[in-house]
Amino acid sequence: MIRCTLALCLSAAPLLAQSLPDGLDRLSTPVAAELGLRPAGAATAARPAPDGPPSQYDILRAELRPGWREPDGRHIAALHLELAPHWKTYWRAPGDSGIPPEFDWSGSRNLRALRVHWPSPEVFDFQGMQSIGYRHEVVLPVEITPEDPSIPVELNASVALGLCNKVCMPAALTLDLPLPPQGAPDPVISAALAAQPMPAVQAGLTALHCTVERIEDGLRVTARMDMPRLAAVETVVMEPGGPIWVSDATVSRDGGSLVAVADFVPPPGAPAFLDLATLRLTVLGSGDAPARAVEVTGCPSP
């Protein structure tokens, strides 16, 4: 895992600064939160003076919710993040001006497989820069497959994420929780599961295809989706599932079709390759209440 250390986030500072007002393009040094959580670093900094920069302690509260065990042996728990008013954190694909969250579950015990479920995020726009994430609070359900369903799972999460308001800062925390063999239903987790993007069929998607063309530094992908308008404003996110930079998509409507175009640029020296069978497309709707989203994996050639 790549932790969001101060050095890592400082490498993103020129980009983050483009989305901040003049005079506020600085990154604060993270401070480990006590709050019953173990700090992710070896040292714990003191809480800043009232007139000092904000700290992680002031902005972020986090917990693991124990959740429940399914009849097939899977356990449903969740990571619950609460933010101070006006602060936001980011979705798995955060946009050009966001910091993607990073998770390390390797300290867990009796864990065979784990999947994070993502509620539909919000699209933010500031001075032409787009980011995608959550304001105030987010619950991320975690689907766990134990090695041995007959004994508890010891869940350990090391999390690195970005927090932004008028300033942006990295945050790091470590949480652990023994999950009970049975547990109990949790309406908060259930609501987060229900808030995930809807499947394509439910959204009325009737046709989908992608065309790929070479550009100077990579590939350009055009996705065409025949589907009803999702909301007043539609944003399309393309995720290739590999180490390749993807631009914000340009989105337009052509009759009943939603058309999205994005550039894919591989790391220096790497070949420009894209597997359309694993390409994930998420359409985010905003401008209406409640916000809606649809997600589909795989985009065949015409």
DRENDO-1510 file (C-alpha; in Angstrom, 1 decimal, always signed):
<recs>
REC; n; res; u; v; w
REC; 1; MET; +0.0; +0.0; +0.0 .
REC; 2; ILE; +1.1; +3.6; -0.6 .
REC; 3; ARG; +0.4; +5.6; +2.4 .
REC; 4; CYS; -0.7; +9.2; +2.1 .
REC; 5; THR; +2.3; +10.6; +3.9 .
REC; 6; LEU; +2.9; +14.4; +4.0 .
REC; 7; ALA; +5.6; +13.9; +1.3 .
REC; 8; LEU; +3.1; +12.1; -1.0 .
REC; 9; CYS; +0.5; +14.7; -0.6 .
REC; 10; LEU; +2.9; +17.5; -1.1 .
REC; 11; SER; +3.7; +16.0; -4.5 .
REC; 12; ALA; +0.1; +16.7; -5.4 .
REC; 13; ALA; +0.1; +20.2; -4.0 .
REC; 14; PRO; +0.5; +22.0; -7.3 .
REC; 15; LEU; -2.6; +20.3; -8.6 .
REC; 16; LEU; -4.5; +20.8; -5.4 .
REC; 17; ALA; -3.6; +24.5; -5.3 .
REC; 18; GLN; -5.4; +25.1; -8.6 .
REC; 19; SER; -8.7; +24.3; -6.8 .
REC; 20; LEU; -8.0; +26.6; -3.8 .
REC; 21; PRO; -8.5; +30.3; -3.4 .
REC; 22; ASP; -5.4; +32.6; -3.6 .
REC; 23; GLY; -3.5; +32.5; -0.3 .
REC; 24; LEU; -5.0; +29.2; +0.8 .
REC; 25; ASP; -3.0; +26.8; -1.3 .
REC; 26; ARG; -1.2; +25.1; +1.5 .
REC; 27; LEU; -1.3; +21.7; +3.0 .
REC; 28; SER; -1.4; +21.2; +6.8 .
REC; 29; THR; +0.7; +18.7; +8.6 .
REC; 30; PRO; -1.6; +15.8; +9.7 .
REC; 31; VAL; -2.1; +15.2; +13.4 .
REC; 32; ALA; -3.0; +11.7; +14.6 .
REC; 33; ALA; -6.4; +11.6; +16.2 .
REC; 34; GLU; -6.6; +10.0; +19.6 .
REC; 35; LEU; -10.4; +9.5; +19.9 .
REC; 36; GLY; -9.9; +5.8; +20.7 .
REC; 37; LEU; -8.0; +5.2; +17.5 .
REC; 38; ARG; -4.3; +4.3; +17.2 .
REC; 39; PRO; -2.3; +6.9; +15.2 .
REC; 40; ALA; -1.0; +5.6; +11.9 .
REC; 41; GLY; +2.5; +7.0; +12.5 .
REC; 42; ALA; +5.1; +6.4; +15.2 .
REC; 43; ALA; +4.7; +9.8; +16.7 .
REC; 44; THR; +1.7; +11.8; +17.9 .
REC; 45; ALA; +1.7; +15.6; +17.4 .
REC; 46; ALA; +0.2; +18.0; +19.9 .
REC; 47; ARG; -3.1; +19.6; +19.1 .
REC; 48; PRO; -2.4; +23.0; +17.5 .
REC; 49; ALA; -3.1; +26.4; +19.0 .
REC; 50; PRO; -6.6; +27.8; +18.4 .
REC; 51; ASP; -5.2; +30.2; +15.8 .
REC; 52; GLY; -3.1; +27.5; +14.1 .
REC; 53; PRO; -3.9; +25.5; +11.0 .
REC; 54; PRO; -6.6; +22.8; +11.2 .
REC; 55; SER; -5.5; +19.3; +12.2 .
REC; 56; GLN; -6.9; +15.9; +11.6 .
REC; 57; TYR; -8.1; +15.9; +15.2 .
REC; 58; ASP; -10.4; +18.9; +14.5 .
REC; 59; ILE; -11.8; +17.5; +11.2 .
REC; 60; LEU; -12.1; +13.7; +11.3 .
REC; 61; ARG; -13.9; +11.1; +13.4 .
REC; 62; ALA; -13.7; +7.5; +12.4 .
REC; 63; GLU; -15.0; +4.1; +13.6 .
REC; 64; LEU; -15.5; +0.6; +12.4 .
REC; 65; ARG; -19.1; -0.5; +12.7 .
REC; 66; PRO; -19.3; -4.3; +13.5 .
REC; 67; GLY; -22.3; -5.1; +11.4 .
REC; 68; TRP; -23.6; -8.7; +10.9 .
REC; 69; ARG; -22.8; -12.2; +9.6 .
REC; 70; GLU; -24.7; -13.4; +6.5 .
REC; 71; PRO; -26.1; -17.0; +6.4 .
REC; 72; ASP; -23.4; -17.9; +3.8 .
REC; 73; GLY; -20.6; -16.9; +6.2 .
REC; 74; ARG; -19.8; -13.4; +4.8 .
REC; 75; HIS; -19.6; -10.6; +7.3 .
REC; 76; ILE; -20.9; -7.1; +6.5 .
REC; 77; ALA; -19.1; -4.3; +8.5 .
REC; 78; ALA; -18.4; -0.7; +7.6 .
REC; 79; LEU; -15.9; +2.1; +7.9 .
REC; 80; HIS; -17.8; +5.2; +9.2 .
REC; 81; LEU; -16.2; +8.7; +8.6 .
REC; 82; GLU; -17.6; +11.9; +10.0 .
REC; 83; LEU; -16.2; +15.2; +8.9 .
REC; 84; ALA; -16.4; +18.7; +10.3 .
REC; 85; PRO; -18.9; +21.0; +8.6 .
REC; 86; HIS; -17.9; +22.1; +5.0 .
REC; 87; TRP; -15.1; +19.5; +4.8 .
REC; 88; LYS; -15.1; +16.7; +2.2 .
REC; 89; THR; -13.2; +13.5; +1.4 .
REC; 90; TYR; -12.9; +11.6; -1.8 .
REC; 91; TRP; -14.4; +8.7; -3.8 .
REC; 92; ARG; -12.3; +5.8; -5.2 .
REC; 93; ALA; -11.8; +7.8; -8.4 .
REC; 94; PRO; -11.5; +11.4; -7.0 .
REC; 95; GLY; -11.1; +13.4; -10.2 .
REC; 96; ASP; -8.1; +15.5; -11.2 .
REC; 97; SER; -8.2; +17.7; -8.0 .
REC; 98; GLY; -8.8; +15.0; -5.4 .
REC; 99; ILE; -6.6; +12.5; -3.4 .
REC; 100; PRO; -7.7; +8.9; -3.8 .
REC; 101; PRO; -8.2; +7.0; -0.5 .
REC; 102; GLU; -5.8; +4.1; +0.3 .
REC; 103; PHE; -6.6; +1.1; +2.5 .
REC; 104; ASP; -4.4; -1.6; +4.0 .
REC; 105; TRP; -6.2; -4.5; +5.6 .
REC; 106; SER; -3.1; -6.8; +5.9 .
REC; 107; GLY; -3.1; -6.5; +9.7 .
REC; 108; SER; -6.5; -8.3; +9.9 .
REC; 109; ARG; -6.9; -11.9; +11.1 .
REC; 110; ASN; -9.1; -14.7; +9.7 .
REC; 111; LEU; -9.6; -12.6; +6.6 .
REC; 112; ARG; -9.7; -14.4; +3.2 .
REC; 113; ALA; -11.2; -11.7; +1.0 .
REC; 114; LEU; -12.5; -8.1; +1.4 .
REC; 115; ARG; -14.5; -5.8; -0.8 .
REC; 116; VAL; -15.4; -2.1; -0.2 .
REC; 117; HIS; -18.8; -1.0; -1.4 .
REC; 118; TRP; -19.1; +2.7; -2.4 .
REC; 119; PRO; -22.3; +4.8; -2.0 .
REC; 120; SER; -23.0; +7.1; -4.9 .
REC; 121; PRO; -20.7; +10.2; -4.5 .
REC; 122; GLU; -21.2; +13.9; -5.2 .
REC; 123; VAL; -19.5; +15.8; -8.0 .
REC; 124; PHE; -17.8; +19.0; -6.9 .
REC; 125; ASP; -16.7; +21.8; -9.2 .
REC; 126; PHE; -14.5; +24.7; -8.2 .
REC; 127; GLN; -13.2; +27.2; -10.8 .
REC; 128; GLY; -13.4; +24.5; -13.6 .
REC; 129; MET; -11.7; +21.8; -11.5 .
REC; 130; GLN; -13.7; +18.6; -10.9 .
REC; 131; SER; -13.5; +16.4; -7.9 .
REC; 132; ILE; -15.7; +13.5; -6.7 .
REC; 133; GLY; -16.4; +12.6; -3.1 .
REC; 134; TYR; -18.5; +13.0; +0.1 .
REC; 135; ARG; -19.3; +15.9; +2.3 .
REC; 136; HIS; -19.9; +15.7; +6.1 .
REC; 137; GLU; -20.2; +11.9; +6.4 .
REC; 138; VAL; -19.8; +8.7; +4.6 .
REC; 139; VAL; -20.3; +5.0; +5.5 .
REC; 140; LEU; -18.3; +2.6; +3.4 .
REC; 141; PRO; -19.7; -1.0; +3.8 .
REC; 142; VAL; -17.0; -3.7; +3.9 .
REC; 143; GLU; -17.9; -7.2; +2.7 .
REC; 144; ILE; -15.7; -9.7; +4.4 .
REC; 145; THR; -15.1; -13.4; +3.6 .
REC; 146; PRO; -13.5; -15.1; +6.6 .
REC; 147; GLU; -10.9; -17.9; +6.4 .
REC; 148; ASP; -13.0; -19.8; +9.0 .
REC; 149; PRO; -16.6; -18.6; +9.3 .
REC; 150; SER; -16.9; -20.4; +12.7 .
REC; 151; ILE; -14.5; -17.9; +14.5 .
REC; 152; PRO; -14.5; -14.1; +14.7 .
REC; 153; VAL; -12.7; -11.9; +12.3 .
REC; 154; GLU; -10.2; -9.4; +13.7 .
REC; 155; LEU; -10.5; -6.4; +11.3 .
REC; 156; ASN; -7.6; -4.0; +11.1 .
REC; 157; ALA; -7.7; -1.0; +8.8 .
REC; 158; SER; -4.9; +1.4; +8.0 .
REC; 159; VAL; -6.4; +4.3; +6.0 .
REC; 160; ALA; -4.9; +7.2; +4.2 .
REC; 161; LEU; -7.2; +9.8; +2.7 .
REC; 162; GLY; -7.4; +13.5; +1.7 .
REC; 163; LEU; -9.5; +16.1; +3.4 .
REC; 164; CYS; -10.4; +19.4; +1.8 .
REC; 165; ASN; -12.2; +22.6; +2.5 .
REC; 166; LYS; -10.4; +25.9; +2.0 .
REC; 167; VAL; -7.2; +24.0; +2.7 .
REC; 168; CYS; -6.4; +20.4; +1.9 .
REC; 169; MET; -4.5; +18.0; +4.1 .
REC; 170; PRO; -3.7; +14.3; +4.2 .
REC; 171; ALA; -5.1; +12.2; +7.0 .
REC; 172; ALA; -3.9; +8.8; +8.3 .
REC; 173; LEU; -5.5; +6.5; +10.9 .
REC; 174; THR; -5.5; +2.9; +12.0 .
REC; 175; LEU; -8.5; +1.2; +13.5 .
REC; 176; ASP; -9.2; -2.4; +14.6 .
REC; 177; LEU; -12.2; -4.2; +15.8 .
REC; 178; PRO; -13.1; -7.9; +16.6 .
REC; 179; LEU; -16.2; -8.7; +14.6 .
REC; 180; PRO; -18.7; -10.8; +16.5 .
REC; 181; PRO; -19.6; -14.3; +15.0 .
REC; 182; GLN; -23.2; -13.2; +14.4 .
REC; 183; GLY; -23.5; -9.4; +15.0 .
REC; 184; ALA; -26.8; -7.6; +14.5 .
REC; 185; PRO; -28.5; -5.6; +11.6 .
REC; 186; ASP; -27.3; -2.1; +11.3 .
REC; 187; PRO; -29.6; +0.3; +9.5 .
REC; 188; VAL; -26.8; +2.8; +8.9 .
REC; 189; ILE; -24.8; +0.2; +6.9 .
REC; 190; SER; -28.0; -1.0; +5.1 .
REC; 191; ALA; -28.7; +2.5; +4.0 .
REC; 192; ALA; -25.2; +2.9; +2.6 .
REC; 193; LEU; -25.5; -0.4; +0.7 .
REC; 194; ALA; -28.8; +0.9; -0.8 .
REC; 195; ALA; -27.2; +4.1; -1.8 .
REC; 196; GLN; -24.8; +2.4; -4.3 .
REC; 197; PRO; -25.1; +3.2; -8.0 .
REC; 198; MET; -27.9; +1.2; -9.6 .
REC; 199; PRO; -27.3; -1.5; -12.2 .
REC; 200; ALA; -27.5; -0.6; -15.9 .
REC; 201; VAL; -30.8; -2.4; -16.5 .
REC; 202; GLN; -32.5; -0.6; -13.7 .
REC; 203; ALA; -31.3; +2.7; -15.2 .
REC; 204; GLY; -32.8; +1.9; -18.6 .
REC; 205; LEU; -29.5; +1.3; -20.5 .
REC; 206; THR; -30.3; -0.5; -23.7 .
REC; 207; ALA; -27.0; -0.3; -25.7 .
REC; 208; LEU; -23.4; +0.5; -24.9 .
REC; 209; HIS; -20.2; +0.5; -26.9 .
REC; 210; CYS; -16.7; +2.1; -26.8 .
REC; 211; THR; -14.3; +3.1; -29.5 .
REC; 212; VAL; -10.6; +3.5; -28.9 .
REC; 213; GLU; -8.2; +5.6; -31.0 .
REC; 214; ARG; -4.5; +6.3; -30.5 .
REC; 215; ILE; -3.3; +9.8; -29.5 .
REC; 216; GLU; +0.2; +11.2; -29.1 .
REC; 217; ASP; +0.7; +10.1; -25.5 .
REC; 218; GLY; -1.9; +7.3; -25.1 .
REC; 219; LEU; -5.5; +6.4; -26.0 .
REC; 220; ARG; -8.7; +8.2; -26.4 .
REC; 221; VAL; -11.9; +6.3; -25.5 .
REC; 222; THR; -15.4; +7.3; -26.6 .
REC; 223; ALA; -18.2; +5.6; -24.8 .
REC; 224; ARG; -21.8; +5.8; -26.2 .
REC; 225; MET; -24.6; +4.8; -23.8 .
REC; 226; ASP; -28.2; +4.6; -25.0 .
REC; 227; MET; -30.1; +5.5; -21.8 .
REC; 228; PRO; -32.6; +8.0; -20.4 .
REC; 229; ARG; -31.2; +11.2; -18.9 .
REC; 230; LEU; -30.2; +10.4; -15.4 .
REC; 231; ALA; -30.3; +14.0; -14.0 .
REC; 232; ALA; -30.0; +17.6; -15.1 .
REC; 233; VAL; -26.2; +17.3; -15.1 .
REC; 234; GLU; -24.5; +14.0; -16.0 .
REC; 235; THR; -20.8; +13.2; -15.2 .
REC; 236; VAL; -19.2; +10.0; -16.5 .
REC; 237; VAL; -16.2; +8.4; -14.8 .
REC; 238; MET; -14.1; +5.8; -16.6 .
REC; 239; GLU; -11.9; +3.4; -14.5 .
REC; 240; PRO; -9.5; +1.1; -16.3 .
REC; 241; GLY; -8.5; -0.8; -13.2 .
REC; 242; GLY; -4.8; -0.3; -13.8 .
REC; 243; PRO; -1.9; +2.2; -13.3 .
REC; 244; ILE; -3.0; +4.6; -16.0 .
REC; 245; TRP; -4.0; +8.3; -15.8 .
REC; 246; VAL; -7.5; +9.1; -17.0 .
REC; 247; SER; -8.7; +12.6; -17.8 .
REC; 248; ASP; -12.1; +14.0; -16.7 .
REC; 249; ALA; -14.6; +12.9; -19.4 .
REC; 250; THR; -16.2; +15.4; -21.8 .
REC; 251; VAL; -19.9; +14.5; -21.7 .
REC; 252; SER; -22.6; +15.4; -24.2 .
REC; 253; ARG; -26.1; +14.2; -25.3 .
REC; 254; ASP; -26.8; +13.0; -28.8 .
REC; 255; GLY; -30.6; +12.3; -28.8 .
REC; 256; GLY; -31.2; +9.4; -26.5 .
REC; 257; SER; -27.5; +8.6; -26.2 .
REC; 258; LEU; -25.0; +9.8; -23.6 .
REC; 259; VAL; -21.6; +10.3; -25.1 .
REC; 260; ALA; -18.4; +10.5; -23.0 .
REC; 261; VAL; -14.8; +11.0; -24.2 .
REC; 262; ALA; -11.7; +10.6; -22.0 .
REC; 263; ASP; -7.9; +10.3; -22.6 .
REC; 264; PHE; -5.9; +7.4; -21.1 .
REC; 265; VAL; -2.2; +8.1; -20.6 .
REC; 266; PRO; +0.0; +5.2; -19.3 .
REC; 267; PRO; +3.1; +5.8; -17.1 .
REC; 268; PRO; +6.3; +6.8; -19.0 .
REC; 269; GLY; +7.7; +3.9; -20.8 .
REC; 270; ALA; +4.7; +1.7; -20.4 .
REC; 271; PRO; +2.6; +0.5; -23.4 .
REC; 272; ALA; -0.7; +2.1; -24.1 .
REC; 273; PHE; -3.1; -0.9; -23.5 .
REC; 274; LEU; -6.7; -1.0; -22.4 .
REC; 275; ASP; -8.9; -4.0; -21.7 .
REC; 276; LEU; -12.4; -2.9; -22.5 .
REC; 277; ALA; -13.9; -6.0; -20.8 .
REC; 278; THR; -12.7; -4.6; -17.4 .
REC; 279; LEU; -13.4; -0.9; -18.0 .
REC; 280; ARG; -15.8; +0.4; -15.4 .
REC; 281; LEU; -18.2; +3.2; -16.3 .
REC; 282; THR; -20.1; +5.2; -13.7 .
REC; 283; VAL; -22.6; +7.9; -14.6 .
REC; 284; LEU; -23.2; +10.4; -11.8 .
REC; 285; GLY; -26.3; +12.6; -11.9 .
REC; 286; SER; -26.5; +15.9; -10.1 .
REC; 287; GLY; -28.6; +19.0; -10.2 .
REC; 288; ASP; -31.7; +17.0; -9.0 .
REC; 289; ALA; -32.6; +15.6; -5.6 .
REC; 290; PRO; -31.9; +12.9; -4.7 .
REC; 291; ALA; -28.7; +12.4; -6.7 .
REC; 292; ARG; -28.7; +9.2; -8.8 .
REC; 293; ALA; -25.9; +7.1; -10.3 .
REC; 294; VAL; -25.5; +4.0; -12.5 .
REC; 295; GLU; -22.5; +1.7; -12.9 .
REC; 296; VAL; -21.6; -0.9; -15.5 .
REC; 297; THR; -18.4; -2.9; -16.1 .
REC; 298; GLY; -17.3; -3.9; -19.6 .
REC; 299; CYS; -17.7; -1.7; -22.7 .
REC; 300; PRO; -17.7; -3.8; -26.0 .
REC; 301; SER; -16.4; -2.4; -29.3 .
REC; 302; PRO; -19.0; -1.5; -31.9 .
</recs>
